[in-house]
Amino acid sequence: MPGREPLRQPQLLGHRGLPVVLVVGLVAGLAGCGDGGPGAVEVAVPVSAADVGAICRLIEPTLPKKIDGMDRRKTSPRTDRTAAWGDPPVVMRCGVARPKALKRTSQLNTVNGVDWLVEERDGGHVFTSINRAAYIEITVPAGHDPQVGPLVDIAPTMQYVPVRPEFFQPIIPTALPKPKR
């Protein structure tokens, strides 16, 4: 039509010539970083029996939002068997294997009614719950003080993990002395 501008191909350019796709991608990428906090913590997911998995699913919603004043963080991959708090992170893994270091004579630390085996690893400490139906491991990084602080905050969650004696003494019948005749 005379007097009208010809139709033009729409341009995908935003402010100052930046492609709109780039701007949208940048905004979407930064949306997850708005709190200035660290990203998800990579955690190896323990593999265990189905009954232990059920315990982990049961306790996951009862985990505290904060441990020792540190906010809960996302873990990767996302699962009900792992959790993390703070930076550097305190990490929880539910359903780990029985600790190889656990012996009948192992010294355990009891915090708020929960028994823990303590192992020093990589300068930090690994606490594994003992005498429970699922082994739960709390890794506390070096420099975190006090090392047992996170165990105090996790103790209310541990009430949902059934007690199971680790070592028990079976009753073994002993031979009675023969009567004298």
ZADO-1210 file (C-alpha; in nm, 4 decimals, padded with zeros to 6 digits):
<atoms>
<atom x="00.0000" y="00.0000" z="00.0000" code="MET" pos="1"/>
<atom x="00.1285" y="00.3413" z="-00.0736" code="PRO" pos="2"/>
<atom x="00.2341" y="00.5461" z="00.2291" code="GLY" pos="3"/>
<atom x="00.2902" y="00.2480" z="00.4589" code="ARG" pos="4"/>
<atom x="00.6240" y="00.1106" z="00.5653" code="GLU" pos="5"/>
<atom x="00.7043" y="-00.2362" z="00.4368" code="PRO" pos="6"/>
<atom x="00.6919" y="-00.5209" z="00.6895" code="LEU" pos="7"/>
<atom x="01.0294" y="-00.6048" z="00.8380" code="ARG" pos="8"/>
<atom x="01.1626" y="-00.9211" z="00.9954" code="GLN" pos="9"/>
<atom x="01.1473" y="-00.8774" z="01.3782" code="PRO" pos="10"/>
<atom x="01.4908" y="-00.8444" z="01.5311" code="GLN" pos="11"/>
<atom x="01.5788" y="-01.0375" z="01.8434" code="LEU" pos="12"/>
<atom x="01.7807" y="-00.7566" z="01.9942" code="LEU" pos="13"/>
<atom x="01.7311" y="-00.6146" z="02.3378" code="GLY" pos="14"/>
<atom x="01.8830" y="-00.3115" z="02.5073" code="HIS" pos="15"/>
<atom x="02.1972" y="-00.1828" z="02.3327" code="ARG" pos="16"/>
<atom x="02.1938" y="-00.4526" z="02.0716" code="GLY" pos="17"/>
<atom x="02.2307" y="-00.7572" z="02.3009" code="LEU" pos="18"/>
<atom x="02.0422" y="-01.0531" z="02.1613" code="PRO" pos="19"/>
<atom x="01.7244" y="-01.1143" z="02.3610" code="VAL" pos="20"/>
<atom x="01.8096" y="-01.4843" z="02.3903" code="VAL" pos="21"/>
<atom x="02.1395" y="-01.3959" z="02.5594" code="LEU" pos="22"/>
<atom x="01.9699" y="-01.1514" z="02.7976" code="VAL" pos="23"/>
<atom x="01.6970" y="-01.4040" z="02.8897" code="VAL" pos="24"/>
<atom x="01.9586" y="-01.6774" z="02.9448" code="GLY" pos="25"/>
<atom x="02.1693" y="-01.4484" z="03.1621" code="LEU" pos="26"/>
<atom x="01.8716" y="-01.3437" z="03.3746" code="VAL" pos="27"/>
<atom x="01.7577" y="-01.7066" z="03.4144" code="ALA" pos="28"/>
<atom x="02.1094" y="-01.8145" z="03.5118" code="GLY" pos="29"/>
<atom x="02.1403" y="-01.5411" z="03.7726" code="LEU" pos="30"/>
<atom x="01.7965" y="-01.6099" z="03.9202" code="ALA" pos="31"/>
<atom x="01.9359" y="-01.9037" z="04.1180" code="GLY" pos="32"/>
<atom x="02.2183" y="-01.6883" z="04.2528" code="CYS" pos="33"/>
<atom x="02.0051" y="-01.4072" z="04.3886" code="GLY" pos="34"/>
<atom x="02.0755" y="-01.4901" z="04.7525" code="ASP" pos="35"/>
<atom x="02.4492" y="-01.4713" z="04.6945" code="GLY" pos="36"/>
<atom x="02.4811" y="-01.8134" z="04.8566" code="GLY" pos="37"/>
<atom x="02.6715" y="-02.1149" z="04.7322" code="PRO" pos="38"/>
<atom x="02.5230" y="-02.3662" z="04.4896" code="GLY" pos="39"/>
<atom x="02.4226" y="-02.7261" z="04.5503" code="ALA" pos="40"/>
<atom x="02.6653" y="-02.9506" z="04.7363" code="VAL" pos="41"/>
<atom x="02.7789" y="-03.2618" z="04.5469" code="GLU" pos="42"/>
<atom x="02.7214" y="-03.5582" z="04.7793" code="VAL" pos="43"/>
<atom x="02.7715" y="-03.9293" z="04.7137" code="ALA" pos="44"/>
<atom x="02.4372" y="-04.0990" z="04.7715" code="VAL" pos="45"/>
<atom x="02.4566" y="-04.4101" z="04.9915" code="PRO" pos="46"/>
<atom x="02.2942" y="-04.7299" z="04.8701" code="VAL" pos="47"/>
<atom x="02.1260" y="-04.9477" z="05.1305" code="SER" pos="48"/>
<atom x="01.8339" y="-05.1826" z="05.1917" code="ALA" pos="49"/>
<atom x="01.4749" y="-05.0744" z="05.1299" code="ALA" pos="50"/>
<atom x="01.3897" y="-05.0627" z="05.5013" code="ASP" pos="51"/>
<atom x="01.6761" y="-04.8185" z="05.5586" code="VAL" pos="52"/>
<atom x="01.5566" y="-04.6124" z="05.2611" code="GLY" pos="53"/>
<atom x="01.2151" y="-04.5904" z="05.4281" code="ALA" pos="54"/>
<atom x="01.3795" y="-04.4529" z="05.7429" code="ILE" pos="55"/>
<atom x="01.5667" y="-04.1939" z="05.5364" code="CYS" pos="56"/>
<atom x="01.2416" y="-04.0843" z="05.3677" code="ARG" pos="57"/>
<atom x="01.0803" y="-04.0579" z="05.7117" code="LEU" pos="58"/>
<atom x="01.3498" y="-03.8378" z="05.8657" code="ILE" pos="59"/>
<atom x="01.4160" y="-03.6081" z="05.5675" code="GLU" pos="60"/>
<atom x="01.1231" y="-03.3711" z="05.6383" code="PRO" pos="61"/>
<atom x="01.2249" y="-03.3528" z="06.0064" code="THR" pos="62"/>
<atom x="01.5778" y="-03.2271" z="05.9345" code="LEU" pos="63"/>
<atom x="01.6452" y="-02.8792" z="06.0719" code="PRO" pos="64"/>
<atom x="01.6512" y="-02.5734" z="05.8457" code="LYS" pos="65"/>
<atom x="01.9624" y="-02.4610" z="06.0348" code="LYS" pos="66"/>
<atom x="02.2439" y="-02.6527" z="06.1978" code="ILE" pos="67"/>
<atom x="02.4816" y="-02.4702" z="06.4268" code="ASP" pos="68"/>
<atom x="02.3488" y="-02.1405" z="06.2865" code="GLY" pos="69"/>
<atom x="02.4091" y="-02.2448" z="05.9226" code="MET" pos="70"/>
<atom x="02.1305" y="-02.2532" z="05.6624" code="ASP" pos="71"/>
<atom x="02.0346" y="-02.5713" z="05.4822" code="ARG" pos="72"/>
<atom x="02.1613" y="-02.6050" z="05.1252" code="ARG" pos="73"/>
<atom x="02.0552" y="-02.8098" z="04.8269" code="LYS" pos="74"/>
<atom x="02.2432" y="-03.1284" z="04.7476" code="THR" pos="75"/>
<atom x="02.3172" y="-03.2818" z="04.4118" code="SER" pos="76"/>
<atom x="02.1813" y="-03.5200" z="04.3172" code="PRO" pos="77"/>
<atom x="01.8620" y="-03.4312" z="04.5038" code="ARG" pos="78"/>
<atom x="01.7588" y="-03.7200" z="04.7281" code="THR" pos="79"/>
<atom x="01.6056" y="-03.7848" z="05.0693" code="ASP" pos="80"/>
<atom x="01.9297" y="-03.9588" z="05.1737" code="ARG" pos="81"/>
<atom x="02.1475" y="-03.6458" z="05.1817" code="THR" pos="82"/>
<atom x="02.1433" y="-03.2956" z="05.3282" code="ALA" pos="83"/>
<atom x="02.3932" y="-03.0122" z="05.3753" code="ALA" pos="84"/>
<atom x="02.4245" y="-02.6918" z="05.5743" code="TRP" pos="85"/>
<atom x="02.6648" y="-02.3957" z="05.5547" code="GLY" pos="86"/>
<atom x="02.9824" y="-02.3224" z="05.3616" code="ASP" pos="87"/>
<atom x="03.2052" y="-02.5172" z="05.3902" code="PRO" pos="88"/>
<atom x="02.9211" y="-02.7638" z="05.4280" code="PRO" pos="89"/>
<atom x="02.8304" y="-02.9942" z="05.7105" code="VAL" pos="90"/>
<atom x="02.6971" y="-03.2971" z="05.5206" code="VAL" pos="91"/>
<atom x="02.4500" y="-03.5659" z="05.6292" code="MET" pos="92"/>
<atom x="02.4208" y="-03.9009" z="05.4519" code="ARG" pos="93"/>
<atom x="02.1490" y="-04.1444" z="05.5600" code="CYS" pos="94"/>
<atom x="02.1866" y="-04.5177" z="05.5056" code="GLY" pos="95"/>
<atom x="02.5655" y="-04.5427" z="05.4863" code="VAL" pos="96"/>
<atom x="02.7401" y="-04.8761" z="05.5347" code="ALA" pos="97"/>
<atom x="02.8459" y="-04.9931" z="05.8794" code="ARG" pos="98"/>
<atom x="03.1737" y="-04.8137" z="05.9591" code="PRO" pos="99"/>
<atom x="03.4754" y="-05.0407" z="05.9196" code="LYS" pos="100"/>
<atom x="03.6308" y="-04.8706" z="06.2224" code="ALA" pos="101"/>
<atom x="03.3454" y="-04.9863" z="06.4473" code="LEU" pos="102"/>
<atom x="03.4613" y="-05.2559" z="06.6871" code="LYS" pos="103"/>
<atom x="03.3210" y="-05.3962" z="07.0090" code="ARG" pos="104"/>
<atom x="03.5761" y="-05.1854" z="07.1949" code="THR" pos="105"/>
<atom x="03.5192" y="-04.8620" z="07.0001" code="SER" pos="106"/>
<atom x="03.4754" y="-04.5544" z="07.2125" code="GLN" pos="107"/>
<atom x="03.1477" y="-04.3813" z="07.1310" code="LEU" pos="108"/>
<atom x="03.0421" y="-04.0259" z="07.2067" code="ASN" pos="109"/>
<atom x="02.6852" y="-03.9754" z="07.3231" code="THR" pos="110"/>
<atom x="02.5214" y="-03.6450" z="07.2322" code="VAL" pos="111"/>
<atom x="02.1619" y="-03.5880" z="07.3477" code="ASN" pos="112"/>
<atom x="02.0962" y="-03.9617" z="07.3755" code="GLY" pos="113"/>
<atom x="02.2479" y="-04.0576" z="07.0393" code="VAL" pos="114"/>
<atom x="02.5670" y="-04.2647" z="07.0195" code="ASP" pos="115"/>
<atom x="02.8227" y="-04.1582" z="06.7573" code="TRP" pos="116"/>
<atom x="03.1434" y="-04.3176" z="06.6338" code="LEU" pos="117"/>
<atom x="03.3966" y="-04.0435" z="06.5540" code="VAL" pos="118"/>
<atom x="03.6584" y="-04.0766" z="06.2805" code="GLU" pos="119"/>
<atom x="03.9038" y="-03.8115" z="06.1694" code="GLU" pos="120"/>
<atom x="03.9186" y="-03.7787" z="05.7906" code="ARG" pos="121"/>
<atom x="04.0747" y="-03.5123" z="05.5716" code="ASP" pos="122"/>
<atom x="04.1291" y="-03.2887" z="05.8723" code="GLY" pos="123"/>
<atom x="03.7589" y="-03.2901" z="05.9583" code="GLY" pos="124"/>
<atom x="03.5474" y="-03.5333" z="06.1541" code="HIS" pos="125"/>
<atom x="03.2958" y="-03.7946" z="06.0447" code="VAL" pos="126"/>
<atom x="03.0340" y="-03.8890" z="06.3033" code="PHE" pos="127"/>
<atom x="02.8305" y="-04.2052" z="06.2355" code="THR" pos="128"/>
<atom x="02.5244" y="-04.2901" z="06.4426" code="SER" pos="129"/>
<atom x="02.5504" y="-04.6243" z="06.6188" code="ILE" pos="130"/>
<atom x="02.2834" y="-04.8396" z="06.7848" code="ASN" pos="131"/>
<atom x="02.0181" y="-04.7255" z="06.5361" code="ARG" pos="132"/>
<atom x="01.8327" y="-04.9077" z="06.2559" code="ALA" pos="133"/>
<atom x="02.0104" y="-04.6887" z="05.9986" code="ALA" pos="134"/>
<atom x="02.3654" y="-04.5579" z="05.9996" code="TYR" pos="135"/>
<atom x="02.3601" y="-04.1812" z="05.9577" code="ILE" pos="136"/>
<atom x="02.6844" y="-04.0030" z="05.8842" code="GLU" pos="137"/>
<atom x="02.7533" y="-03.6371" z="05.9621" code="ILE" pos="138"/>
<atom x="03.0717" y="-03.4944" z="05.8099" code="THR" pos="139"/>
<atom x="03.1956" y="-03.1813" z="05.9844" code="VAL" pos="140"/>
<atom x="03.4690" y="-02.9889" z="05.7991" code="PRO" pos="141"/>
<atom x="03.8008" y="-02.8924" z="05.9553" code="ALA" pos="142"/>
<atom x="03.7837" y="-02.5595" z="06.1348" code="GLY" pos="143"/>
<atom x="03.4206" y="-02.5976" z="06.2406" code="HIS" pos="144"/>
<atom x="03.4071" y="-02.5301" z="06.6118" code="ASP" pos="145"/>
<atom x="03.2749" y="-02.7027" z="06.8093" code="PRO" pos="146"/>
<atom x="03.2958" y="-03.0210" z="06.6032" code="GLN" pos="147"/>
<atom x="02.9959" y="-03.1729" z="06.7833" code="VAL" pos="148"/>
<atom x="02.7751" y="-02.8644" z="06.7424" code="GLY" pos="149"/>
<atom x="02.5804" y="-03.0055" z="06.4453" code="PRO" pos="150"/>
<atom x="02.5040" y="-03.3254" z="06.6404" code="LEU" pos="151"/>
<atom x="02.3075" y="-03.1273" z="06.8977" code="VAL" pos="152"/>
<atom x="02.0813" y="-02.9825" z="06.6266" code="ASP" pos="153"/>
<atom x="02.0321" y="-03.3163" z="06.4476" code="ILE" pos="154"/>
<atom x="01.9430" y="-03.5034" z="06.7703" code="ALA" pos="155"/>
<atom x="01.5652" y="-03.4299" z="06.7507" code="PRO" pos="156"/>
<atom x="01.5574" y="-03.5897" z="06.4040" code="THR" pos="157"/>
<atom x="01.7317" y="-03.9000" z="06.5367" code="MET" pos="158"/>
<atom x="01.4287" y="-03.9845" z="06.7521" code="GLN" pos="159"/>
<atom x="01.2651" y="-04.1089" z="06.4294" code="TYR" pos="160"/>
<atom x="01.5428" y="-04.3639" z="06.3699" code="VAL" pos="161"/>
<atom x="01.4558" y="-04.6780" z="06.5672" code="PRO" pos="162"/>
<atom x="01.7045" y="-04.7919" z="06.8302" code="VAL" pos="163"/>
<atom x="01.8831" y="-05.1152" z="06.7477" code="ARG" pos="164"/>
<atom x="02.1602" y="-05.2438" z="06.9715" code="PRO" pos="165"/>
<atom x="02.4824" y="-05.2725" z="06.7749" code="GLU" pos="166"/>
<atom x="02.6468" y="-05.5381" z="06.9839" code="PHE" pos="167"/>
<atom x="02.4508" y="-05.7699" z="07.2012" code="PHE" pos="168"/>
<atom x="02.5643" y="-06.0591" z="07.4111" code="GLN" pos="169"/>
<atom x="02.3706" y="-06.3710" z="07.3220" code="PRO" pos="170"/>
<atom x="02.2983" y="-06.5947" z="07.6136" code="ILE" pos="171"/>
<atom x="02.5223" y="-06.8942" z="07.5742" code="ILE" pos="172"/>
<atom x="02.4429" y="-07.1824" z="07.8002" code="PRO" pos="173"/>
<atom x="02.7436" y="-07.2904" z="07.9954" code="THR" pos="174"/>
<atom x="02.8085" y="-07.6356" z="08.1204" code="ALA" pos="175"/>
<atom x="02.7140" y="-07.6815" z="08.4795" code="LEU" pos="176"/>
<atom x="02.9748" y="-07.8350" z="08.7046" code="PRO" pos="177"/>
<atom x="02.9210" y="-08.2028" z="08.7618" code="LYS" pos="178"/>
<atom x="02.7947" y="-08.2802" z="09.1088" code="PRO" pos="179"/>
<atom x="03.0403" y="-08.4539" z="09.3362" code="LYS" pos="180"/>
<atom x="02.9467" y="-08.8044" z="09.4405" code="ARG" pos="181"/>
</atoms>
